Amino acid sequence: MANKELARADGQVHEEPVDYVVGRKLTYEDYAKLPNEPGYKLQLIDGLLIREPGSSLLHQRAQDE
C-alpha cells in the first residue's frame, strides 16, 4: 500500500496509507472514480497513476504576470 505525506503543525511530515493502490494498470474509468485531493494533481500515464503536488499560490501568481 502506498503512503500519503501529511505535514503536521510542528512542521514534521508523516505518512498515512492511501486506499487507491492497485496491482494492475488503471483505466480512464478507474481514474475518473478517484477522489479529488486538494493540493495535488493526478495524472494517468500509460495506466500508471502519477500524483504530484499542485503549484503553490505564489507560483500561480508569478505565471499570471
C-alpha positions as CSV (number, residue, x, y, z in Angstrom):
1,M,0.0,0.0,0.0
2,A,1.3,3.5,-0.8
3,N,1.6,6.3,1.6
4,K,0.3,9.9,1.6
5,E,2.6,12.5,3.2
6,L,1.0,15.0,5.5
7,A,2.6,18.0,7.2
8,R,1.8,18.4,10.8
9,A,1.5,21.7,12.7
10,D,5.1,21.2,14.1
11,G,6.4,21.2,10.5
12,Q,7.3,17.5,10.5
13,V,5.9,15.2,7.8
14,H,4.3,11.8,8.5
15,E,2.7,9.3,6.1
16,E,-0.8,7.8,6.1
17,P,-1.8,4.9,3.9
18,V,-3.9,5.6,0.8
19,D,-6.6,3.2,-0.5
20,Y,-6.3,3.6,-4.3
21,V,-3.3,1.4,-4.9
22,V,-3.9,-1.5,-7.4
23,G,-1.7,-4.2,-8.8
24,R,-2.7,-3.5,-12.5
25,K,-2.7,-0.7,-15.0
26,L,-5.5,1.7,-14.4
27,T,-8.1,2.7,-17.0
28,Y,-9.7,6.1,-17.5
29,E,-12.8,4.8,-15.7
30,D,-10.6,3.9,-12.7
31,Y,-9.0,7.4,-12.8
32,A,-12.4,9.1,-13.1
33,K,-13.5,7.4,-9.8
34,L,-10.6,8.6,-7.8
35,P,-11.3,11.2,-5.1
36,N,-10.2,14.8,-5.5
37,E,-7.1,15.5,-3.4
38,P,-6.8,19.2,-2.7
39,G,-3.2,20.4,-3.2
40,Y,-2.3,17.6,-5.6
41,K,-2.5,16.9,-9.3
42,L,-3.3,13.4,-10.5
43,Q,-2.4,12.1,-14.0
44,L,-2.9,8.8,-15.6
45,I,0.1,7.9,-17.9
46,D,0.2,4.5,-19.6
47,G,-2.0,3.1,-16.9
48,L,0.1,4.4,-14.0
49,L,-1.2,7.0,-11.6
50,I,1.1,9.9,-11.1
51,R,0.4,12.1,-8.0
52,E,2.2,15.4,-7.9
53,P,1.9,18.4,-5.6
54,G,-0.1,21.2,-7.2
55,S,1.6,24.5,-7.8
56,S,1.7,27.0,-4.9
57,L,-0.3,30.2,-4.9
58,L,2.9,32.2,-5.3
59,H,3.8,30.1,-8.3
60,Q,0.4,30.6,-9.9
61,R,0.6,34.4,-9.3
62,A,4.0,34.5,-11.0
63,Q,2.7,32.7,-14.0
64,D,-0.2,35.3,-14.4
65,E,2.2,38.2,-14.6
